[in-house]
Amino acid sequence: MRRLLVLVVAVVVLAGGATAYATWASSSRPSAPVAAGFDAAEPGRVLVRSGGRVASVPAADPGAPPRVSSRACDRFYTANGTTLCLVVRPGPLPTTQALVLDRSLRETRRINLAGVPSRARVSASGRMASWTVFVTGDSYSSGGFSTWTGILDTRTGYLITNMEDIPLYLDGRRYHSADVNYWGVTFAADDNRFYATVATKGKTYLVEGDFGAWRARTLRENAECPSLSPDGTRLVFKKRVSPGPWRLHVLDLATMRERPLGERASIDDQAAWLDDHTVMYAKDGDVWAAGVDGGPPRRMIADATSPVPVR
């Protein structure tokens, strides 16, 4: 029944324009203006959403007044001059536009999607972009949600709008199920390997994927919204705990040992790494930071979400 509902939603949303799911193209409409001189690739800054718009603060002085652009995004991420901006388009059935922006936050490509935005990520090189939208439900705490996760190679234009058909191996065996959902992709430095969450039969798993070979395998249970460290050795993710529902943990990929962060609040976010020792995340309308050594969290940027470091 859930799959039928998803299909009905997709058909209604895409009627008259289904090719938008199979192709991407530069928009023929003018981009929204952005603040003169705003540079999303300026090193040494942290980009955030402030008042719904993309803004930046100095990493060395995150309490400084933000430099705010006029580019509004509901979710966004940026790396090496490529920004992915997800924008909700309201209507009888809400839809999302995935905008690929340059370092000046000017639109270069646009993809029309069903559903409402949930996650956005760009690989460190700026080449690979991924997003997750809710097509039913609106929360990972809901038992009735369904997600579509897409991946775009911005260099070649190759687009996968929904990765749920990727061959999946669970405990070494090829796995098939109608209830598979993916979300929260994070890319390795080679622009090929990636990590994500898959949910099926009431469980969540951390998966490692190979984009070129187009396959994925589970690594462990109970891991959601992973984010790979800059050195590629660790993942921070949210884990279901009691009481919870979640607590941030860090996983050493060499040993597969995990430990909780010092942040004890339940965080529903895909954390971002400020550096190899510190992660950032949204909590209570502000950006917080916590060391992966288990030290206490600290409020980093007031009235902001979606933190992204520019290296």
C-alpha contacts under 8 A as a table, 3 or more apart, distances in Angstrom:
res1	aa1	res2	aa2	distance
1	M	4	L	5.06
1	M	5	L	6.30
2	R	5	L	5.10
2	R	6	V	6.26
3	R	6	V	5.04
3	R	7	L	6.15
3	R	178	A	7.95
4	L	7	L	5.02
4	L	8	V	6.21
5	L	8	V	5.09
5	L	9	V	6.22
6	V	9	V	5.14
6	V	10	A	6.17
6	V	135	V	6.56
6	V	136	T	6.88
6	V	146	S	7.84
7	L	10	A	5.09
7	L	11	V	6.10
8	V	11	V	5.16
8	V	12	V	6.21
9	V	12	V	5.30
9	V	13	V	6.13
9	V	93	L	7.62
9	V	114	A	7.56
9	V	135	V	7.59
10	A	13	V	5.16
10	A	14	L	5.91
10	A	114	A	6.21
11	V	14	L	5.25
11	V	15	A	5.73
12	V	15	A	5.40
13	V	93	L	7.19
13	V	95	T	7.36
13	V	114	A	6.23
14	L	17	G	5.23
14	L	18	A	4.85
14	L	20	A	7.95
14	L	114	A	7.76
15	A	18	A	6.18
17	G	20	A	5.99
18	A	21	Y	5.88
18	A	22	A	7.51
19	T	22	A	5.15
19	T	23	T	6.09
20	A	23	T	5.43
20	A	24	W	6.48
20	A	111	I	6.32
20	A	112	N	5.91
21	Y	24	W	7.70
21	Y	111	I	7.20
21	Y	112	N	6.79
21	Y	113	L	7.06
21	Y	161	T	6.22
22	A	159	L	6.92
22	A	160	I	7.64
22	A	161	T	7.25
23	T	111	I	7.90
23	T	157	G	7.99
23	T	159	L	6.80
24	W	109	R	6.77
24	W	110	R	6.47
24	W	111	I	5.79
24	W	157	G	6.89
24	W	159	L	7.47
25	A	109	R	5.47
25	A	110	R	6.22
25	A	111	I	7.49
26	S	107	E	7.79
26	S	108	T	5.38
26	S	109	R	4.12
26	S	110	R	6.07
27	S	30	P	7.47
27	S	107	E	7.54
27	S	108	T	6.99
27	S	109	R	5.88
27	S	110	R	5.90
31	S	106	R	6.13
31	S	107	E	5.68
32	A	70	S	7.69
32	A	71	R	6.80
32	A	106	R	7.49
33	P	70	S	6.45
33	P	71	R	7.17
33	P	106	R	7.76
34	V	38	F	7.25
34	V	69	S	5.41
34	V	70	S	4.71
34	V	71	R	5.77
34	V	104	S	7.55
34	V	105	L	6.80
34	V	106	R	7.47
35	A	38	F	5.62
35	A	68	V	7.35
35	A	69	S	4.80
35	A	70	S	5.86
37	G	104	S	7.48
38	F	67	R	7.95
38	F	69	S	6.57
38	F	104	S	5.91
38	F	105	L	7.83
39	D	42	E	5.58
39	D	103	R	5.58
39	D	104	S	5.21
39	D	105	L	7.66
40	A	47	L	7.41
40	A	56	S	7.96
40	A	78	T	7.37
40	A	81	G	6.35
40	A	83	T	7.73
40	A	103	R	4.84
40	A	104	S	6.22
40	A	105	L	6.93
40	A	310	V	7.81
41	A	79	A	7.13
41	A	80	N	5.93
41	A	81	G	4.94
41	A	103	R	5.61
41	A	310	V	6.23
42	E	45	R	6.53
42	E	310	V	6.61
43	P	310	V	5.14
43	P	311	R	5.04
44	G	58	P	6.22
44	G	59	A	5.59
44	G	60	A	7.47
44	G	309	P	7.59
44	G	310	V	5.92
44	G	311	R	6.08
45	R	56	S	6.29
45	R	57	V	5.53
45	R	58	P	4.35
45	R	59	A	4.70
45	R	60	A	7.83
45	R	309	P	6.22
45	R	310	V	5.46
45	R	311	R	7.73
46	V	56	S	5.44
46	V	57	V	5.41
46	V	58	P	6.17
46	V	59	A	5.50
46	V	62	P	7.68
46	V	307	P	6.50
46	V	308	V	5.49
46	V	309	P	4.40
46	V	310	V	5.86
47	L	54	V	6.84
47	L	55	A	5.56
47	L	56	S	4.23
47	L	57	V	6.57
47	L	306	S	7.79
47	L	307	P	5.66
47	L	308	V	5.04
47	L	309	P	6.28
47	L	310	V	7.27
48	V	54	V	5.83
48	V	55	A	5.36
48	V	56	S	6.00
48	V	304	A	6.04
48	V	305	T	5.66
48	V	306	S	5.17
48	V	307	P	4.54
48	V	308	V	6.34
49	R	52	G	5.41
49	R	53	R	5.17
49	R	54	V	4.76
49	R	55	A	5.92
49	R	73	C	7.57
49	R	76	F	8.00
49	R	304	A	5.41
49	R	305	T	5.14
49	R	306	S	5.78
49	R	307	P	7.34
50	S	53	R	5.29
50	S	54	V	6.32
50	S	55	A	6.03
50	S	68	V	7.43
50	S	303	D	6.31
50	S	304	A	4.75
50	S	305	T	6.86
51	G	303	D	7.54
51	G	304	A	7.33
52	G	72	A	5.60
52	G	73	C	6.18
52	G	74	D	6.60
53	R	68	V	6.87
53	R	69	S	6.39
53	R	70	S	6.20
53	R	71	R	5.43
53	R	72	A	4.16
53	R	73	C	6.00
54	V	68	V	6.22
54	V	69	S	5.63
54	V	70	S	7.23
54	V	71	R	5.82
54	V	72	A	6.26
54	V	73	C	6.94
55	A	66	P	6.04
55	A	67	R	5.35
55	A	68	V	4.14
55	A	69	S	5.71
56	S	66	P	5.42
56	S	67	R	5.20
56	S	68	V	6.57
57	V	61	D	7.21
57	V	62	P	5.48
57	V	63	G	7.61
57	V	64	A	6.42
57	V	65	P	6.99
57	V	66	P	4.98
57	V	67	R	6.39
58	P	61	D	5.15
58	P	62	P	5.44
58	P	64	A	7.18
59	A	62	P	5.37
59	A	309	P	7.66
61	D	64	A	5.74
62	P	300	M	6.30
62	P	301	I	5.88
63	G	300	M	6.97
63	G	301	I	5.90
63	G	302	A	7.51
71	R	105	L	7.01
72	A	87	V	7.62
73	C	76	F	6.21
73	C	85	C	5.40
73	C	86	L	5.61
73	C	87	V	5.26
74	D	85	C	7.29
74	D	86	L	5.60
74	D	87	V	5.24
74	D	88	V	6.72
74	D	117	P	6.95
75	R	85	C	5.99
75	R	86	L	5.08
75	R	87	V	7.12
75	R	117	P	6.54
75	R	118	S	7.01
75	R	119	R	6.60
75	R	120	A	6.29
75	R	306	S	7.09
76	F	83	T	7.02
76	F	84	L	5.36
76	F	85	C	4.45
76	F	86	L	6.04
76	F	119	R	7.87
76	F	120	A	5.61
76	F	121	R	7.40
76	F	306	S	6.88
77	Y	83	T	5.72
77	Y	84	L	5.42
77	Y	85	C	6.89
77	Y	120	A	5.81
77	Y	121	R	5.35
77	Y	122	V	6.17
77	Y	306	S	7.45
77	Y	308	V	6.46
78	T	81	G	6.88
78	T	82	T	5.54
78	T	83	T	4.10
78	T	84	L	6.22
78	T	121	R	7.36
78	T	122	V	5.94
78	T	126	G	7.45
78	T	308	V	6.79
78	T	310	V	7.92
79	A	82	T	5.44
79	A	83	T	6.54
79	A	122	V	6.03
79	A	123	S	6.59
79	A	124	A	5.41
79	A	125	S	6.55
79	A	126	G	5.05
79	A	310	V	6.82
80	N	103	R	7.96
80	N	124	A	6.48
80	N	125	S	5.66
80	N	126	G	5.02
80	N	310	V	7.72
81	G	102	D	5.74
81	G	103	R	4.30
81	G	126	G	6.48
82	T	100	V	6.95
82	T	101	L	5.92
82	T	102	D	5.25
82	T	103	R	6.09
82	T	122	V	7.45
82	T	126	G	5.05
82	T	127	R	7.54
83	T	100	V	5.79
83	T	101	L	4.93
83	T	102	D	6.29
83	T	103	R	7.09
83	T	105	L	7.07
83	T	122	V	7.29
83	T	126	G	7.85
84	L	98	A	6.78
84	L	99	L	5.80
84	L	100	V	4.90
84	L	101	L	6.32
84	L	120	A	6.81
84	L	121	R	7.17
84	L	122	V	6.94
84	L	129	A	6.90
85	C	98	A	5.83
85	C	99	L	5.02
85	C	100	V	6.44
85	C	101	L	7.32
85	C	120	A	7.73
86	L	96	T	6.50
86	L	97	Q	5.72
86	L	98	A	4.66
86	L	99	L	6.22
86	L	117	P	6.27
86	L	120	A	7.52
87	V	96	T	5.46
87	V	97	Q	5.22
87	V	98	A	6.59
87	V	99	L	7.72
87	V	117	P	7.30
88	V	94	P	6.83
88	V	95	T	5.85
88	V	96	T	4.53
88	V	97	Q	6.53
88	V	116	V	6.18
88	V	117	P	6.93
89	R	94	P	5.82
89	R	95	T	5.11
89	R	96	T	5.61
89	R	97	Q	7.18
90	P	93	L	7.14
90	P	94	P	4.69
90	P	95	T	6.52
91	G	94	P	5.07
91	G	95	T	7.49
93	L	115	G	7.61
94	P	114	A	7.21
94	P	115	G	5.82
94	P	116	V	6.42
95	T	112	N	7.55
95	T	113	L	5.95
95	T	114	A	4.70
95	T	115	G	4.87
95	T	116	V	5.96
96	T	112	N	6.16
96	T	113	L	5.02
96	T	114	A	5.97
96	T	115	G	6.11
96	T	116	V	5.72
96	T	117	P	6.54
96	T	133	V	7.90
97	Q	110	R	6.62
97	Q	111	I	5.67
97	Q	112	N	4.74
97	Q	113	L	5.88
98	A	110	R	5.72
98	A	111	I	5.08
98	A	112	N	6.45
98	A	113	L	7.25
98	A	131	W	7.97
99	L	107	E	6.37
99	L	108	T	7.52
99	L	109	R	5.86
99	L	110	R	4.66
99	L	111	I	6.58
100	V	107	E	5.83
100	V	108	T	5.67
100	V	109	R	5.05
100	V	110	R	6.31
101	L	104	S	7.49
101	L	105	L	4.91
101	L	106	R	5.07
101	L	107	E	4.37
101	L	108	T	5.49
101	L	109	R	7.18
102	D	105	L	5.08
102	D	106	R	5.46
102	D	107	E	6.56
102	D	108	T	6.74
103	R	106	R	7.42
107	E	110	R	7.53
114	A	133	V	7.45
114	A	135	V	6.35
115	G	133	V	5.56
115	G	134	F	5.16
115	G	135	V	4.24
115	G	136	T	7.28
116	V	133	V	5.13
116	V	134	F	5.27
116	V	135	V	6.75
116	V	138	D	7.72
117	P	131	W	7.73
117	P	132	T	6.31
117	P	133	V	4.46
117	P	134	F	6.47
118	S	131	W	7.48
118	S	132	T	5.36
118	S	133	V	5.11
118	S	134	F	6.55
119	R	131	W	5.38
119	R	132	T	4.92
119	R	133	V	7.05
119	R	183	W	7.47
119	R	184	G	5.97
119	R	270	Q	7.37
120	A	129	A	7.61
120	A	130	S	5.81
120	A	131	W	4.39
120	A	132	T	6.57
120	A	184	G	7.51
120	A	185	V	7.98
121	R	129	A	5.76
121	R	130	S	5.23
121	R	131	W	6.38
121	R	184	G	7.94
121	R	185	V	6.79
121	R	186	T	6.42
122	V	126	G	5.88
122	V	127	R	7.25
122	V	128	M	5.62
122	V	129	A	4.39
122	V	130	S	6.39
122	V	186	T	7.69
122	V	187	F	7.41
123	S	126	G	5.25
123	S	127	R	6.21
123	S	128	M	5.19
123	S	129	A	6.45
123	S	186	T	7.27
123	S	187	F	5.23
123	S	188	A	7.02
123	S	189	A	7.06
123	S	191	D	6.53
124	A	127	R	7.75
124	A	187	F	7.65
124	A	188	A	7.78
124	A	189	A	6.26
125	S	128	M	7.68
125	S	189	A	7.27
125	S	191	D	7.57
126	G	129	A	7.51
127	R	153	D	6.00
127	R	154	T	5.29
127	R	155	R	6.04
127	R	191	D	7.17
128	M	151	I	7.09
128	M	152	L	5.82
128	M	153	D	4.83
128	M	154	T	6.02
128	M	187	F	7.76
128	M	191	D	6.41
129	A	151	I	5.70
129	A	152	L	5.17
129	A	153	D	6.59
129	A	154	T	7.16
130	S	149	T	7.08
130	S	150	G	5.49
130	S	151	I	4.38
130	S	152	L	6.28
130	S	185	V	6.43
131	W	149	T	5.60
131	W	150	G	5.51
131	W	151	I	6.81
131	W	183	W	7.92
131	W	184	G	7.48
131	W	185	V	7.51
132	T	147	T	6.55
132	T	148	W	5.69
132	T	149	T	4.28
132	T	150	G	6.56
132	T	183	W	5.66
132	T	184	G	6.68
133	V	147	T	5.57
133	V	148	W	5.51
133	V	149	T	6.51
134	F	137	G	6.36
134	F	138	D	5.96
134	F	139	S	7.93
134	F	145	F	6.89
134	F	146	S	5.87
134	F	147	T	4.57
134	F	148	W	6.63
135	V	145	F	7.42
135	V	146	S	5.67
135	V	147	T	5.61
135	V	148	W	6.86
136	T	144	G	7.13
136	T	145	F	4.99
136	T	146	S	5.08
136	T	147	T	7.19
137	G	142	S	6.74
137	G	144	G	5.93
137	G	145	F	4.15
137	G	146	S	6.59
138	D	142	S	7.33
138	D	145	F	6.54
139	S	142	S	5.30
139	S	145	F	6.78
140	Y	143	G	7.64
140	Y	145	F	6.97
141	S	245	P	7.97
142	S	145	F	5.92
146	S	181	N	6.57
147	T	181	N	5.93
147	T	182	Y	6.62
147	T	183	W	6.84
148	W	161	T	7.41
148	W	162	N	5.19
148	W	163	M	7.27
148	W	164	E	7.51
148	W	181	N	7.21
148	W	182	Y	6.88
148	W	183	W	7.36
149	T	161	T	6.61
149	T	162	N	5.05
149	T	163	M	5.86
149	T	164	E	7.64
149	T	182	Y	6.14
149	T	183	W	5.77
149	T	184	G	7.94
150	G	159	L	7.43
150	G	160	I	5.29
150	G	161	T	4.24
150	G	162	N	4.93
150	G	163	M	6.05
151	I	159	L	5.99
151	I	160	I	5.20
151	I	161	T	6.54
151	I	162	N	7.87
151	I	163	M	7.67
152	L	157	G	6.58
152	L	158	Y	5.90
152	L	159	L	4.58
152	L	160	I	6.37
153	D	156	T	5.70
153	D	157	G	5.34
153	D	158	Y	5.26
153	D	159	L	6.47
154	T	157	G	5.12
154	T	158	Y	7.35
160	I	163	M	6.39
162	N	165	D	7.54
163	M	166	I	5.64
163	M	182	Y	7.23
164	E	180	V	6.40
164	E	181	N	6.17
164	E	182	Y	6.37
166	I	214	W	6.20
166	I	215	R	5.60
166	I	216	A	6.89
167	P	174	R	7.13
167	P	175	Y	7.57
167	P	214	W	7.04
167	P	215	R	4.86
167	P	216	A	6.26
168	L	174	R	5.85
168	L	175	Y	5.54
168	L	176	H	7.50
168	L	215	R	6.06
168	L	216	A	4.91
168	L	217	R	5.61
168	L	218	T	7.71
169	Y	172	G	5.38
169	Y	173	R	5.00
169	Y	174	R	4.39
169	Y	175	Y	5.43
169	Y	215	R	7.93
169	Y	216	A	6.23
169	Y	217	R	4.53
169	Y	218	T	6.38
170	L	173	R	5.32
170	L	174	R	6.35
170	L	175	Y	5.86
170	L	217	R	6.01
170	L	218	T	5.36
171	D	217	R	7.81
171	D	218	T	6.75
172	G	217	R	7.39
177	S	180	V	5.99
177	S	200	T	7.42
179	D	199	A	7.78
179	D	200	T	5.66
179	D	201	K	7.09
180	V	198	V	6.72
180	V	199	A	5.72
180	V	200	T	4.97
181	N	198	V	5.51
181	N	199	A	5.20
181	N	200	T	6.80
182	Y	196	A	6.89
182	Y	197	T	5.50
182	Y	198	V	4.45
182	Y	199	A	6.50
183	W	196	A	6.09
183	W	197	T	5.33
183	W	198	V	6.66
183	W	225	C	6.92
184	G	196	A	5.26
184	G	197	T	6.05
184	G	224	E	7.31
184	G	225	C	4.52
184	G	226	P	6.44
184	G	270	Q	7.01
185	V	194	F	6.65
185	V	195	Y	5.64
185	V	196	A	4.36
185	V	197	T	7.27
185	V	225	C	7.18
185	V	226	P	7.09
185	V	227	S	7.83
186	T	194	F	5.58
186	T	195	Y	5.31
186	T	196	A	6.35
186	T	226	P	6.50
186	T	227	S	5.47
186	T	228	L	6.23
187	F	191	D	6.28
187	F	192	N	7.34
187	F	193	R	6.21
187	F	194	F	4.33
187	F	195	Y	6.47
187	F	228	L	7.08
188	A	191	D	5.86
188	A	192	N	6.87
188	A	193	R	5.40
188	A	194	F	5.62
188	A	228	L	7.04
188	A	232	G	6.60
189	A	192	N	7.89
189	A	193	R	7.93
189	A	232	G	7.44
190	D	193	R	6.64
191	D	194	F	7.74
192	N	210	D	5.83
192	N	211	F	5.01
192	N	212	G	6.23
193	R	208	E	7.10
193	R	209	G	5.61
193	R	210	D	4.83
193	R	211	F	6.21
194	F	208	E	5.80
194	F	209	G	5.02
194	F	210	D	6.53
194	F	211	F	7.38
195	Y	206	L	7.00
195	Y	207	V	5.52
195	Y	208	E	4.56
195	Y	209	G	5.89
195	Y	226	P	6.80
195	Y	227	S	7.92
195	Y	228	L	7.92
196	A	206	L	5.97
196	A	207	V	5.41
196	A	208	E	6.75
196	A	209	G	7.71
196	A	224	E	7.52
196	A	225	C	6.60
196	A	226	P	6.18
197	T	204	T	6.64
197	T	205	Y	5.66
197	T	206	L	4.96
197	T	207	V	6.00
197	T	223	A	6.75
197	T	224	E	5.28
197	T	225	C	6.13
197	T	226	P	7.22
198	V	204	T	5.63
198	V	205	Y	5.30
198	V	206	L	6.58
198	V	207	V	6.74
199	A	202	G	6.81
199	A	203	K	5.57
199	A	204	T	4.29
199	A	205	Y	6.33
200	T	203	K	5.51
200	T	204	T	6.55
203	K	221	E	7.19
203	K	222	N	6.97
204	T	221	E	5.79
204	T	222	N	5.10
204	T	223	A	6.30
204	T	224	E	6.99
205	Y	218	T	6.14
205	Y	219	L	7.06
205	Y	220	R	5.60
205	Y	221	E	4.27
205	Y	222	N	5.49
205	Y	223	A	5.60
205	Y	224	E	7.27
206	L	218	T	5.71
206	L	219	L	5.52
206	L	220	R	5.50
206	L	221	E	6.28
206	L	222	N	7.21
206	L	223	A	5.29
206	L	224	E	6.79
206	L	226	P	7.69
207	V	216	A	6.23
207	V	217	R	5.29
207	V	218	T	4.19
207	V	219	L	5.53
207	V	220	R	7.57
208	E	216	A	5.51
208	E	217	R	5.49
208	E	218	T	6.38
208	E	219	L	6.85
209	G	214	W	7.26
209	G	215	R	5.79
209	G	216	A	4.06
209	G	217	R	6.50
210	D	213	A	5.51
210	D	214	W	5.44
210	D	215	R	5.53
210	D	216	A	6.21
211	F	214	W	4.77
211	F	215	R	7.02
218	T	221	E	7.95
220	R	223	A	7.31
222	N	239	K	5.73
222	N	240	R	6.47
223	A	226	P	7.21
223	A	237	F	6.03
223	A	238	K	6.00
223	A	239	K	5.19
223	A	240	R	7.68
224	E	237	F	5.62
224	E	238	K	5.21
224	E	239	K	6.34
225	C	237	F	5.51
225	C	238	K	6.39
225	C	269	D	7.17
225	C	270	Q	5.02
225	C	271	A	7.81
226	P	235	L	5.95
226	P	236	V	5.60
226	P	237	F	4.39
226	P	238	K	7.35
226	P	270	Q	6.50
226	P	271	A	7.65
227	S	235	L	5.34
227	S	236	V	5.34
227	S	237	F	6.44
227	S	270	Q	6.63
227	S	271	A	6.29
227	S	272	A	6.36
227	S	273	W	7.56
228	L	232	G	5.95
228	L	233	T	7.50
228	L	234	R	5.95
228	L	235	L	4.59
228	L	236	V	6.71
228	L	273	W	7.77
229	S	232	G	5.12
229	S	233	T	6.37
229	S	234	R	5.42
229	S	235	L	5.99
229	S	236	V	7.62
229	S	273	W	6.07
229	S	275	D	7.63
229	S	276	D	6.00
230	P	233	T	7.97
230	P	273	W	7.16
230	P	275	D	6.81
230	P	276	D	5.97
231	D	234	R	7.78
231	D	276	D	6.70
232	G	235	L	7.99
233	T	252	D	6.31
233	T	253	L	5.72
233	T	254	A	7.10
234	R	250	V	6.68
234	R	251	L	5.40
234	R	252	D	4.68
234	R	253	L	5.47
235	L	250	V	5.54
235	L	251	L	5.10
235	L	252	D	6.79
235	L	253	L	7.26
236	V	248	L	6.82
236	V	249	H	5.60
236	V	250	V	4.23
236	V	251	L	6.23
236	V	271	A	7.01
236	V	279	V	7.97
237	F	248	L	5.61
237	F	249	H	5.50
237	F	250	V	6.35
237	F	251	L	7.87
237	F	270	Q	7.12
237	F	271	A	7.27
238	K	246	W	5.74
238	K	247	R	5.39
238	K	248	L	4.39
238	K	249	H	6.05
238	K	267	I	7.20
238	K	268	D	7.36
238	K	269	D	7.77
238	K	270	Q	7.82
239	K	246	W	5.12
239	K	247	R	5.36
239	K	248	L	6.17
239	K	249	H	6.63
240	R	244	G	6.61
240	R	245	P	5.33
240	R	246	W	4.37
240	R	247	R	6.54
241	V	244	G	5.13
241	V	245	P	5.63
241	V	246	W	5.41
241	V	247	R	6.48
242	S	245	P	6.37
242	S	246	W	7.84
244	G	247	R	6.79
244	G	265	A	7.88
244	G	266	S	5.68
245	P	266	S	6.18
246	W	265	A	7.93
246	W	266	S	4.83
246	W	267	I	6.16
246	W	268	D	7.16
247	R	260	P	7.13
247	R	261	L	7.77
247	R	263	E	7.46
247	R	264	R	6.34
247	R	265	A	6.72
247	R	266	S	5.31
247	R	267	I	6.27
248	L	260	P	6.02
248	L	261	L	5.77
248	L	263	E	7.03
248	L	264	R	7.88
248	L	266	S	7.78
248	L	267	I	6.85
249	H	258	E	6.47
249	H	259	R	5.48
249	H	260	P	4.16
249	H	261	L	5.43
250	V	258	E	5.48
250	V	259	R	5.62
250	V	260	P	6.34
250	V	261	L	6.94
250	V	292	V	6.74
251	L	256	M	6.11
251	L	257	R	5.70
251	L	258	E	4.27
251	L	259	R	6.78
252	D	255	T	5.67
252	D	256	M	5.19
252	D	257	R	5.48
252	D	258	E	6.30
253	L	256	M	4.98
253	L	257	R	7.51
260	P	294	G	6.89
261	L	264	R	7.44
261	L	290	A	7.13
261	L	291	G	7.17
261	L	292	V	5.78
261	L	293	D	7.08
261	L	294	G	4.71
261	L	295	G	7.32
262	G	290	A	6.74
262	G	291	G	7.44
262	G	292	V	7.75
262	G	293	D	7.87
262	G	294	G	4.35
262	G	295	G	5.17
262	G	296	P	5.02
262	G	297	P	6.27
263	E	290	A	6.71
263	E	294	G	7.91
263	E	296	P	6.50
263	E	297	P	5.59
267	I	281	Y	7.80
267	I	282	A	7.50
267	I	283	K	6.71
269	D	281	Y	6.38
269	D	282	A	6.55
270	Q	281	Y	7.12
271	A	279	V	6.33
271	A	280	M	5.60
271	A	281	Y	4.79
271	A	282	A	7.86
272	A	279	V	5.50
272	A	280	M	5.20
272	A	281	Y	6.48
272	A	307	P	6.69
272	A	308	V	6.32
272	A	309	P	7.82
273	W	276	D	6.74
273	W	277	H	7.78
273	W	278	T	5.93
273	W	279	V	4.24
273	W	280	M	6.05
273	W	308	V	7.83
273	W	309	P	7.39
274	L	277	H	7.65
274	L	278	T	5.46
274	L	279	V	5.36
274	L	280	M	6.29
274	L	308	V	7.49
274	L	309	P	5.65
275	D	278	T	5.46
275	D	279	V	7.15
277	H	291	G	5.69
277	H	292	V	5.66
277	H	293	D	7.46
278	T	289	A	6.60
278	T	290	A	5.60
278	T	291	G	4.33
278	T	292	V	5.84
279	V	289	A	5.54
279	V	290	A	5.58
279	V	291	G	6.39
279	V	292	V	7.16
280	M	287	V	6.61
280	M	288	W	5.57
280	M	289	A	4.37
280	M	290	A	6.64
280	M	307	P	6.52
281	Y	287	V	5.59
281	Y	288	W	5.51
281	Y	289	A	6.50
281	Y	305	T	7.37
281	Y	306	S	7.06
281	Y	307	P	6.68
282	A	285	G	6.47
282	A	286	D	5.68
282	A	287	V	4.65
282	A	288	W	6.14
282	A	304	A	7.54
282	A	305	T	5.18
282	A	306	S	6.60
282	A	307	P	7.67
283	K	286	D	5.45
283	K	287	V	6.17
283	K	288	W	6.52
285	G	302	A	7.43
285	G	303	D	5.49
285	G	304	A	6.06
285	G	305	T	6.56
286	D	299	R	7.08
286	D	300	M	7.60
286	D	301	I	5.91
286	D	302	A	4.72
286	D	303	D	4.80
286	D	304	A	4.86
286	D	305	T	6.04
287	V	299	R	6.22
287	V	300	M	5.55
287	V	301	I	4.94
287	V	302	A	6.35
287	V	303	D	7.46
287	V	304	A	5.74
287	V	305	T	5.64
287	V	306	S	7.72
287	V	307	P	6.85
288	W	297	P	6.73
288	W	298	R	5.60
288	W	299	R	4.34
288	W	300	M	4.97
288	W	301	I	6.84
289	A	297	P	5.59
289	A	298	R	5.45
289	A	299	R	6.37
289	A	300	M	6.10
290	A	294	G	7.60
290	A	295	G	6.65
290	A	296	P	6.36
290	A	297	P	4.35
290	A	298	R	6.47
291	G	294	G	5.95
291	G	295	G	5.53
291	G	296	P	7.38
291	G	297	P	7.20
292	V	295	G	7.21
299	R	302	A	7.33
301	I	304	A	6.24
304	A	307	P	7.77
